Amino acid sequence: MKKSLIAIAAILLGHTGFSQNTSTLLSKYISVKDALVQSDNKIAAEAINTFYKAIKTEPDFAQKADLLKVTEKLNQASDLKSQRAAFNDVSTTMWTVVKNAEKVSQPVYYQYCPMKKGYWLSNEKDIKNPYYGSAMLTCGKVVETKE
């Protein structure tokens, strides 16, 4: 009985720990999104690499392998066009992580660009499109919110 209680406590503590780390991953993801909004390939590459390393160091969670796989592709992208092309897969996988988190520290908006047919996450309700930058900065809409 005692071993069962310890195992349950460890599972619950691990889940709570990941909920807290979701905000860390989300913060690093938002840095990638912001760099793409600014159309800055160099800053985007640095933010992508930081995000990728953060995922690798996280304890196991349900979507870790999927998130690593799509972020690795993003990390290998060498220019802004290919970074933006790989960003949707990262965003949809990251949304699954956020949606499954027990709680988030602030609202997260799941946004969609009908022109690109791509999604992204934001801490702001206002649209700042990472797929087109200043060319179509406000193209998109909020499709879901996690509070």
N, C-alpha and C positions, 0 to 999 in steps of 0.2 A: 504494500500500500504506500509506504513511504517513498519507494522508488518511482511509483506512478505519479505521486504528487510532485516530486522533483522534476520529472520529465515534463509534466504539464506546465509547471512554472517556467522551465527553460524555454519551452515552445512559446508561451505567452510573452516572456521577456524578449525573446528573439523577434517576435512579431512587432511588439511595441518599439523595439530598437530600430527595426526597419522603417516603421511609420515616421520616426524622427529623421531617419536618413533620407526619406523620400524628399524632404525639403532641401537637403543638400544636393541631391541629384537634380532636382527641379531647378535650383539656383544655377547650377552649371549648365543645364539645358538652356535656360533663359539667356545666359551669356552667349551661347551659340546663336540663338534666334536673333538677339539684338545685333550681333555682328553681321548676320545675313541681312537684316533690315538696313543696316548702314552700308551694305555692299562692300564690306572690307574683308577681302580674301585672307589677308595676313592675320588679322585679329580673329577671324572665323576659324582659321586653321589652328591657332593656339587654343581657342576656347573648345574646339572639337576634341583636341588631344587631351586637354584637362578633363573634359567630360568623360571621355573614353577611359582614362586612367581611374577616375572616381568610380565608375561602374565596376571595373576589374577588382578594385579593393573592397567593394561591398560584400558583406556576407551573402550567402545564397538566398535568393528569393525567386518566386515563381517565374517571372519574366526575365531573369538575369541573362540567360543564354541567348534569348531572342534579342534583347536590347544590346548585348555585346556584339552580336552578329551584324545588326543593321548599323550600329555606331562604328564598327570597324570599317564597313564600306564607306561611311561618311568620312572617317578619319583618313582613308586612302584617296579621297577626292582631292585633286590638285588645283582646281580653279573654282571660281565662284559658281559657274554654271553647273558643274558636277556636284559641288557641295549642296546647292539648292535641289538638284535632282534627287539626291540621296536623303534629303532632310525629311521628306514626307514619311518614309518608313520608320525613321527614328521617332518622329512625332506621334504616329499612331501607336507605336509600341510604348512610348513614354506615357501616353494618355491611359493605356491599360494599367500601367504601374500606378499612376496617380489615382485613377478611379478605384483601384483595389486597395489603396492605402486606407487605413482606419480613419485617419484624419489628416488634414493639411493645415499649415499654419496661417494660410490666407487663401481667399478664393482663387481658383485656377480656371481660366476660360479656355475651352477647346474651340478653336476658330478654324474657319474654312474659307478658302479662296476658290470661287467657282471657275475662274479663268484657268487656274493651274490644276484644279481638282486636287488640291493639297490641303493638308491640315497642319496646325501648329498649336502650341500651348502658350498662354500668356498670363501674367499676373495682372494685366490691365484689361478692362472691358473694351477700351478703344482699340481699333484695328490698326496694326502696324505690320504690314505684309512682308514676311521674310523672303518670299519668292520673287518679288519684283522690286523691292526697295523703293526708292523715291519715284520710280516710274508709275507705280500704282500702289502707293503707300496705304491707302485706306480701302483697298479692294478686299472684301471679305465680310464675314459675319460670325457672331458667336453661335455655336450650335449646341453647346452643352457647358454646364458649370459644375465644378466640384467645390463644395464649401465645407 
